[in-house]
Amino acid sequence: MSSMFKEDPVFKALPESTGSLVAAIRKGSIALPDFQRDFVWEPRRTIELLKSIISRYPAGTLLTWTQNDDLTFGHRHFEGVTNPERRPNRLVLDGQQRLTSIYQALTGTGDHRFFIRAWSFIDRELGTLRSLNDVDLDDAIFSHDSRARSRFNPNDTDWQIANATFPVSEYDRLRPWFKKLARGMEADRDAADELEELLNQFRDSYLQPLESYAFPVVDLPAGTPLVAVCNIFETLNRTGKELTPFDLLTAKFYPQGVHLRDLWDDALNRYPLLSEYGVDAYGLLQAVSLRVRGTAQRADVLNKLTAQEVQSHWDASVAGMSDSLDYLKSQCGAVSSAWLPYGMILVPMAAVFAEITELRSKTKIEAMEKLGHFYWCSVFTENYDQGANSQAGADYRTLRDWLFSEDPQRLPEAVKDFNLVDSGLLMARANRKALFRGIMTLLIRSGAKDFESAQAISSTTATPLEHIRAFPKKSIQESAFNNGELRDPDLILNRILVNKETKRAIKDRHLADYSEDQESASQKKFAEVLESHLIVSGEGGGLMNRAYEIFLRERLSLLVDLIEDATGRSIVYESE
């Protein structure tokens, strides 16, 4: 496997002290990439980190990313940093929470301040320091919310002296404070000097790590590709916020005046279907990449896409995505996001749709018919089950030629190689998600009706759709007509679309039993609903005779006609 780096780096963790890290954060030379989440640690976790540092326990490795002098990556400074002197030359990829905690604790910034009780470390009767193993660090270190009302104010200097408690942020300026504390505790000058010396020993022994504790730091070179940064970040943050390519490109393009989050928010406001169908913002960048260079691969989107290209193609891609969704919803039965066979197929469709809308009426109708054939062929051949990014790139290039040129040889793969066999449909199980959704939405497209209202499902999309078995498991095993070959109750052809109320009414009953329970006045209307779902409703049909295999083959025969009409392709017959 080829490396993402021009030269294979050997990553080594080099130590950096807390003092130098805090100084670099204050100056601004170390900052955060724009995609990092906000500081979220509770004070308790900061106390645990302070305990580890004082105890000299390992507290994890930090990961940074060196930036070139002409920094073009979106960044922000650590919380609490004001008026930084420099632009950052390193960004923190892993360690934000720890470094923010340390920075705020050692500089006294943030909403919480941290304090240490000196007497926890000193045995005053013996005049010696306690062993760290004998110190109750949970009691020795505490936090105070500066926004909260309290019966005491640990920020008050007199209270601090009276309670021998000092702010962690004063760790490097304690000599005058210790002198004042010792003079207040001991009237005798010699005794006060001895106590002051003991306090200074405490500082040198137990507080010195606040300055000198060394974090191992791995620094990625400036030339590290974005795709590598994304992979590394995802590996390190599997339990935290997911880093998406959209986040990385948002940060990358921000200094160039292309604000992706603003563009995305505007797109959501202008095109409600994007929200309704849960479109991923990254998919729009993939559509842009297809329009620019015909690829939707993550490495190409991250490393090759430019801010100018996004600026030039964003509006067309957004409009194309919305138009594609509208087409699938109104013309293809995908009445909600839950029934989209594939999300990725929207990317090449969005990339070409803007050009379709510019065609003249007759040519536009022909192009839309081809687009529909492409969509249904892709669904029924399950072409996007593997390698969806590569498939989108290959489809875009051939789809564009097929839609806008006279060359009949330039067919998308799913159209050119369409080879659906009816026996495969007969035995297809409902766990084949894309095929299952494709068949169900094709039924909606052809006019499948709601069992309760007898209205076309496409006009009752406010009611969430569910699915049940027409033949329950038990009845399949008991069917007198079953020849032993088709006993699987989880075939797609055994599924029907219903709303929640109908599902509750039918429960685990046979659909034929439910049909027979309908009032005579409703029988004709119910039969029409069954027929709209490709179910023969008459007494001689498989449903009413409780004949599972006959039911499946009847439905298959009707379904084949719909698929051939939708795809413009013929199905191979092998099931007889």
C-alpha positions in Angstrom: 0.0 0.0 0.0 1.4 3.4 -1.0 2.1 6.0 1.7 0.1 9.2 2.0 3.5 11.0 2.6 6.1 11.9 0.1 8.7 10.5 2.6 7.7 8.0 5.2 8.1 9.9 8.5 9.2 8.2 11.7 7.0 9.6 14.4 8.7 10.2 17.8 7.1 11.6 20.9 9.4 14.4 22.2 8.8 15.8 25.6 7.5 19.4 26.2 7.0 20.9 29.6 3.8 22.3 30.9 5.5 25.7 31.3 6.6 25.9 27.7 3.2 24.6 26.4 1.3 27.2 28.5 3.6 30.0 27.3 3.1 28.9 23.6 -0.7 28.8 24.1 -0.7 32.3 25.7 1.4 33.7 22.8 -0.8 32.0 20.2 1.9 29.9 18.6 -0.1 26.8 19.6 -3.8 26.9 18.7 -6.7 24.6 17.7 -8.0 23.7 14.2 -11.4 25.2 13.6 -13.1 21.8 13.5 -12.2 21.0 17.2 -15.1 20.8 19.5 -15.4 23.3 22.4 -13.9 22.8 25.8 -16.2 20.4 27.7 -14.3 19.1 30.7 -15.9 19.4 34.1 -13.7 20.8 36.9 -13.4 17.3 38.5 -11.5 16.1 35.4 -9.1 19.1 35.6 -8.5 18.2 39.3 -7.7 14.6 38.3 -5.2 15.9 35.7 -3.5 18.2 38.3 -3.3 15.2 40.6 -1.6 13.2 37.9 0.9 16.0 37.1 1.8 16.6 40.8 2.2 12.8 41.2 4.2 12.6 38.0 1.9 10.0 36.6 1.6 9.6 32.8 -1.2 11.7 31.4 -1.2 10.7 27.8 0.5 11.9 24.6 -0.3 15.0 22.7 -0.6 15.3 18.9 0.2 18.5 17.1 0.4 19.4 13.4 3.1 21.9 12.2 1.8 24.7 10.0 3.7 26.6 7.3 4.5 30.2 7.7 1.7 31.1 5.3 -0.9 29.4 7.5 -4.0 28.9 5.4 -5.9 26.6 7.7 -8.8 27.8 9.8 -7.9 28.0 13.5 -9.0 29.4 16.8 -7.1 30.0 20.0 -7.6 28.2 23.3 -10.4 29.4 25.5 -9.0 32.0 27.9 -6.4 33.3 25.5 -6.7 37.0 24.8 -4.6 39.2 22.4 -2.2 36.5 21.2 1.0 37.8 19.9 1.5 35.4 17.0 -0.1 33.3 14.4 0.0 29.6 15.3 2.7 27.5 13.9 1.2 24.3 15.4 -2.4 23.1 15.7 -3.4 20.6 18.4 -5.2 17.5 17.0 -5.2 15.5 20.2 -5.0 16.9 23.7 -7.3 20.0 23.5 -9.2 19.1 26.7 -6.0 18.5 28.7 -4.2 21.5 27.4 -7.1 23.8 28.0 -7.5 22.5 31.5 -3.9 23.0 32.3 -3.8 26.5 30.7 -6.9 27.7 32.6 -5.7 26.2 35.9 -2.2 27.7 35.6 -3.3 31.1 34.4 -6.5 31.6 36.4 -8.7 32.0 33.3 -12.0 30.4 32.7 -15.1 30.1 34.9 -13.4 27.9 37.5 -10.3 28.6 39.6 -8.3 25.8 41.3 -6.8 25.9 44.8 -4.4 23.9 46.9 -4.4 23.5 50.6 -0.8 23.8 51.8 -1.3 22.0 55.1 -2.4 18.9 53.3 1.3 18.4 52.3 2.9 19.5 55.6 3.1 17.8 59.0 3.3 20.9 61.2 3.9 19.0 64.4 6.9 17.2 63.1 8.0 20.1 60.9 8.4 17.9 57.8 6.8 17.3 54.5 4.4 14.4 54.2 5.1 11.7 51.7 3.0 12.2 48.7 1.5 8.7 49.3 0.1 10.1 52.6 -1.4 13.2 51.1 -5.2 13.1 50.4 -5.0 14.8 47.0 -8.8 14.7 46.7 -9.0 17.0 49.7 -5.8 19.0 48.9 -7.0 20.3 45.5 -10.4 21.9 44.9 -12.2 24.2 42.4 -14.4 27.2 42.9 -16.9 28.5 40.3 -16.3 32.2 40.1 -19.9 32.8 38.9 -21.5 31.1 41.9 -22.4 32.6 45.3 -20.6 31.0 48.2 -20.4 31.4 52.0 -16.6 32.0 51.5 -14.5 33.6 48.8 -11.3 31.7 48.1 -10.2 34.5 45.8 -9.9 36.8 48.9 -6.2 37.1 49.9 -7.0 37.3 53.7 -9.2 34.1 53.4 -6.3 32.4 51.6 -3.8 33.2 54.3 -6.2 32.3 57.1 -6.8 28.9 55.5 -3.3 28.3 54.0 -4.9 27.9 50.6 -3.5 29.4 47.4 -4.6 29.5 43.8 -2.9 27.0 41.5 -2.4 29.9 39.1 0.1 31.5 41.6 2.3 28.4 41.7 5.3 30.3 40.3 4.9 33.4 42.6 4.6 31.9 46.0 7.7 33.1 47.9 6.0 36.4 49.1 2.8 34.5 49.9 4.7 31.8 51.9 6.6 34.5 53.8 3.3 36.2 54.7 1.7 32.9 55.7 4.7 31.9 57.9 4.8 35.3 59.6 1.0 35.0 60.3 1.4 31.5 61.8 4.5 32.0 63.9 5.2 35.0 66.2 8.8 33.8 66.7 11.1 35.0 63.9 13.2 31.8 63.8 10.1 29.6 63.9 8.6 31.7 61.1 11.8 31.3 59.0 11.7 27.5 59.5 8.1 27.3 58.4 8.8 29.5 55.4 11.7 27.2 54.5 9.4 24.2 54.8 6.8 25.8 52.6 9.5 26.5 50.0 10.5 22.9 50.1 6.9 21.9 49.6 6.9 24.1 46.5 10.1 22.7 45.1 9.1 19.1 45.8 5.4 19.0 45.0 4.6 22.1 42.9 7.6 22.1 40.6 5.9 19.6 38.1 3.3 22.2 37.4 6.0 23.9 35.5 8.3 21.1 34.4 6.0 18.1 33.9 6.7 16.8 30.4 4.0 15.7 28.0 5.2 13.5 25.1 4.3 15.3 21.9 4.1 13.8 18.5 4.2 16.5 15.8 2.9 15.8 12.3 4.9 17.5 9.5 3.4 20.5 7.7 3.1 18.4 4.5 0.8 15.8 6.0 -2.2 15.4 3.6 -5.7 16.3 4.8 -6.9 12.7 4.3 -4.2 11.5 6.6 -5.1 14.1 9.2 -8.7 13.0 9.0 -7.8 9.3 9.4 -5.6 10.0 12.4 -8.1 12.2 14.0 -10.9 9.6 13.6 -8.6 6.9 15.0 -7.9 9.0 18.1 -11.5 10.3 18.6 -13.7 7.2 18.1 -15.6 8.1 21.3 -15.6 11.8 20.8 -16.8 14.1 18.1 -16.5 12.7 14.6 -14.3 14.7 12.3 -15.8 14.9 8.8 -14.1 16.0 5.6 -16.6 18.8 5.6 -15.1 20.0 8.9 -11.6 19.9 7.5 -12.5 21.8 4.4 -14.4 24.3 6.4 -11.2 25.1 8.2 -9.1 24.9 5.1 -11.2 27.4 3.1 -12.2 29.8 5.8 -9.0 32.0 5.5 -9.7 32.2 1.8 -13.1 33.8 2.3 -15.2 30.7 1.5 -17.3 30.0 4.7 -18.7 26.6 4.2 -20.8 26.6 7.4 -22.5 29.8 6.3 -23.1 28.3 2.8 -24.5 25.2 4.3 -26.9 27.1 6.7 -28.1 29.2 3.7 -28.6 26.0 1.7 -30.7 24.5 4.5 -32.8 27.6 4.6 -33.4 27.8 0.9 -34.0 24.1 0.3 -36.0 22.4 3.0 -35.7 19.0 1.4 -32.0 18.9 2.4 -33.1 18.9 6.0 -36.1 16.7 5.5 -33.9 14.0 3.9 -30.9 14.5 6.2 -28.5 15.3 3.4 -24.8 15.2 4.5 -23.1 18.5 3.7 -20.1 16.6 2.5 -22.2 15.1 -0.2 -22.5 18.5 -1.8 -18.7 18.9 -1.8 -18.5 15.5 -3.5 -21.0 16.8 -6.1 -18.8 19.9 -6.6 -15.8 17.6 -7.0 -17.6 15.5 -9.6 -18.5 18.6 -11.6 -14.9 19.9 -11.5 -12.8 16.8 -12.0 -15.2 13.8 -12.1 -14.2 12.2 -8.8 -15.9 11.8 -5.4 -13.0 10.0 -3.7 -12.3 11.4 -0.2 -8.6 12.0 -0.9 -9.4 14.0 -4.1 -12.1 16.1 -2.4 -9.8 16.8 0.6 -6.5 17.4 -1.3 -7.5 18.8 -4.7 -10.7 20.7 -4.3 -10.1 24.5 -4.1 -12.1 27.3 -2.5 -12.6 28.8 -5.9 -14.0 25.6 -7.3 -16.5 25.4 -4.4 -17.4 29.1 -5.0 -18.1 28.4 -8.6 -20.1 25.2 -8.3 -21.7 25.2 -4.9 -25.0 26.9 -5.9 -25.5 24.5 -8.9 -24.8 21.5 -6.7 -27.1 22.5 -3.9 -30.0 23.2 -6.4 -29.2 19.9 -8.1 -29.4 18.0 -4.8 -32.7 19.6 -4.0 -34.1 18.9 -7.4 -32.9 15.3 -7.3 -34.7 14.8 -4.0 -37.8 16.4 -5.3 -37.7 14.1 -8.3 -37.2 11.0 -6.2 -39.9 12.0 -3.8 -42.5 12.9 -6.4 -41.7 10.6 -9.2 -39.9 7.6 -7.7 -41.8 6.9 -4.5 -39.1 7.8 -2.1 -41.5 9.7 0.1 -39.1 10.1 3.0 -35.4 9.6 3.9 -36.2 6.3 5.4 -37.1 5.0 2.0 -34.2 6.2 -0.1 -32.4 3.1 -1.4 -29.1 4.9 -1.5 -27.9 8.2 -0.2 -24.7 8.3 -2.3 -26.6 8.0 -5.6 -27.8 11.5 -5.0 -24.3 12.8 -5.5 -23.9 12.1 -9.3 -27.6 13.0 -9.8 -27.1 16.4 -8.1 -24.0 17.0 -10.2 -25.8 16.7 -13.5 -29.3 18.0 -12.5 -28.4 21.7 -13.0 -27.5 21.0 -16.6 -30.7 19.1 -17.2 -32.8 22.1 -16.0 -31.2 24.2 -18.7 -32.3 21.9 -21.6 -35.2 22.7 -23.8 -38.5 21.0 -23.1 -38.3 18.0 -25.4 -34.6 17.3 -24.8 -35.2 17.8 -21.1 -38.0 15.2 -21.0 -35.7 12.7 -22.8 -32.9 13.4 -20.3 -35.2 13.0 -17.3 -36.4 9.6 -18.7 -32.8 8.5 -19.0 -32.0 9.8 -15.5 -34.9 7.7 -14.2 -33.7 4.6 -16.0 -30.2 5.2 -14.5 -31.7 5.5 -11.0 -33.9 2.4 -11.1 -31.2 0.3 -12.8 -28.7 1.3 -10.1 -31.2 0.4 -7.4 -32.2 -3.0 -8.8 -28.6 -4.1 -9.6 -27.6 -2.8 -6.1 -24.7 -1.0 -7.7 -24.0 1.2 -4.7 -23.6 -1.5 -2.1 -19.8 -1.5 -2.5 -17.3 1.2 -3.4 -20.0 4.0 -3.5 -17.5 6.8 -4.0 -15.8 5.1 -7.0 -19.2 4.2 -8.4 -20.4 7.8 -8.2 -17.3 9.0 -10.1 -17.7 6.4 -12.8 -21.5 7.0 -13.1 -21.1 10.7 -13.3 -18.8 10.6 -16.3 -20.9 8.1 -18.3 -24.2 9.6 -17.1 -23.3 13.0 -18.3 -22.3 11.7 -21.7 -25.4 9.6 -22.0 -27.7 12.5 -21.0 -26.1 15.3 -23.1 -24.6 13.5 -26.1 -25.8 11.4 -29.0 -23.3 8.6 -28.3 -25.5 5.6 -27.4 -22.5 3.6 -26.3 -21.7 5.8 -23.3 -24.2 4.1 -20.9 -23.8 4.1 -17.1 -22.6 0.8 -15.8 -26.0 -0.2 -14.2 -27.9 0.5 -17.4 -25.4 -1.2 -19.8 -24.9 -4.3 -17.6 -28.4 -4.6 -16.3 -29.0 -8.4 -15.9 -31.7 -8.8 -13.3 -33.2 -12.3 -13.1 -36.7 -12.9 -11.9 -35.7 -15.9 -9.7 -33.3 -13.5 -7.8 -36.3 -11.2 -7.1 -38.4 -14.2 -6.0 -35.8 -15.3 -3.4 -34.6 -11.8 -2.3 -34.8 -11.2 1.4 -35.9 -8.0 3.2 -32.4 -7.6 4.7 -31.2 -6.5 1.3 -31.9 -2.9 2.2 -31.5 -1.1 -1.1 -33.4 -3.7 -3.1 -36.2 -3.9 -0.5 -36.6 -0.1 -0.4 -36.4 0.0 -4.2 -39.3 -2.5 -4.6 -41.4 -0.8 -1.9 -40.9 2.7 -3.5 -41.6 1.3 -6.9 -45.0 0.2 -5.5 -45.6 3.7 -4.2 -44.6 5.1 -7.6 -47.2 2.8 -9.3 -50.0 4.0 -7.0 -49.9 1.7 -3.9 -52.7 2.9 -1.5 -52.9 3.3 2.2 -54.9 0.4 3.8 -56.7 2.8 6.1 -57.6 5.8 3.9 -57.5 4.0 0.5 -55.6 7.1 -0.8 -52.3 6.9 -2.7 -49.4 6.6 -0.2 -47.6 9.3 -2.1 -50.3 11.8 -1.0 -50.3 10.7 2.7 -46.6 11.0 3.5 -47.3 12.6 6.8 -48.0 9.1 8.2 -44.8 7.1 8.7 -44.7 3.9 6.7 -44.0 0.6 8.2 -44.0 -2.9 6.8 -45.4 -6.3 7.8 -45.6 -9.8 6.5 -48.6 -10.7 4.4 -48.1 -14.3 5.4 -47.1 -14.7 9.0 -44.3 -17.1 9.8 -46.7 -19.7 11.3 -49.1 -19.7 8.3 -46.2 -20.3 5.9 -45.2 -23.5 7.7 -48.9 -24.7 7.7 -49.7 -23.8 4.1 -51.2 -26.8 2.3 -50.1 -25.4 -1.0 -46.5 -25.0 0.0 -44.3 -27.4 -1.9 -41.4 -27.1 0.5 -39.2 -24.9 -1.6 -40.4 -21.5 -0.5 -40.7 -21.4 3.3 -38.7 -18.3 4.0 -41.1 -15.7 5.7 -38.7 -12.8 5.3 -38.8 -12.5 1.5 -39.3 -9.0 0.1 -42.3 -10.2 -1.8 -44.0 -11.2 1.5 -43.8 -7.6 2.7 -46.5 -4.9 2.5 -46.4 -1.3 3.3 -48.9 -0.1 6.0 -49.3 2.7 8.5 -49.0 2.3 12.2 -52.7 1.9 12.8 -53.0 -0.8 10.2 -50.0 -2.7 11.6 -51.6 -2.6 15.0 -54.9 -3.9 13.6 -53.4 -6.8 11.7 -50.7 -7.7 14.3 -49.6 -11.3 13.5 -52.7 -12.2 11.6 -52.7 -13.4 8.0 -53.6 -10.6 5.6 -56.3 -12.8 4.1 -58.0 -13.1 7.6 -57.8 -9.3 8.0 -59.3 -8.9 4.5 -62.2 -11.2 5.3 -62.9 -9.3 8.5 -63.7 -6.1 6.5 -67.3 -5.1 6.3 -69.0 -6.0 3.0 -69.4 -2.4 2.0 -65.6 -2.0 2.3 -64.7 -5.2 0.5 -64.4 -3.7 -2.9 -62.4 -0.8 -1.7 -60.1 -3.1 0.3 -59.6 -5.3 -2.8 -58.5 -2.2 -4.8 -56.0 -1.5 -2.1 -54.6 -5.0 -2.3 -54.4 -4.8 -6.1 -52.4 -1.5 -5.8 -49.8 -3.5 -3.8 -49.6 -6.1 -6.6 -51.7 -8.6 -4.6 -54.3 -10.7 -6.4 -57.4 -10.1 -4.3 -59.8 -12.7 -5.8 -60.8 -16.0 -4.4 -58.6 -17.8 -6.8 -55.5 -16.0 -5.9 -52.7 -17.1 -3.6 -53.5 -14.7 -0.8 -57.1 -15.8 -0.2 -56.2 -19.5 -0.7 -53.3 -19.1 1.8 -51.0 -20.5 -0.8 -47.6 -18.8 -0.1 -45.7 -19.8 -3.3 -48.6 -19.0 -5.5 -48.9 -15.6 -3.8 -45.2 -14.9 -4.3 -45.2 -15.9 -8.0 -48.3 -13.8 -8.7 -46.7 -10.8 -7.1 -43.4 -11.4 -8.9 -45.2 -11.5 -12.3 -46.8 -8.1 -11.7 -43.6 -6.6 -10.2 -41.5 -7.6 -13.2 -43.7 -5.5 -15.5 -43.1 -2.5 -13.2 -39.4 -3.0 -13.1 -39.1 -3.3 -16.8 -41.1 -0.1 -17.3 -39.0 1.8 -14.7 -35.6 0.6 -15.9 -36.3 0.5 -19.6 -34.6 -2.9 -19.5 -35.8 -6.5 -19.8 -35.6 -9.0 -17.0 -34.3 -12.5 -17.5 -36.9 -15.3 -16.7 -35.6 -18.3 -14.9 -38.1 -18.9 -12.1 -40.5 -21.1 -13.9 
